[in-house]
Amino acid sequence: ALLKKHLTEREQDVIRLSYGLDCDKHDAVEICAIFGIEGSYKMKGVRISEIKREALDKLINKTNDLQLPDLL
């Protein structure tokens, strides 16, 4: 619920796919293929890392300690 409340759909999907939440875990190249992100192998990893970092920062900034169990 917290992912939907605080993140864009793309950020939700990247987090879900990266950590294997309700699906198999995917690496950055696989996630890029799903979203149609092009570039070198290294740049794909960097872009997915940026999206994950922005999403996690949003969750950290917009939630409090009492909501943490919901996030996990």
WOQUI-V576644 format. One record per helix or strand of 3 or more residues. SS is the DSSP state (2 for helix, 1 for strand). FROM is the first residue (numbers start at 1). TO is the last residue. Records with the same first field share a line. If there is no record, write none. Layout:
BEGIN
SS = FROM-TO  FROM-TO
END
This chain:
BEGIN
2 = 2-6  9-19  28-35  41-62  65-71
END
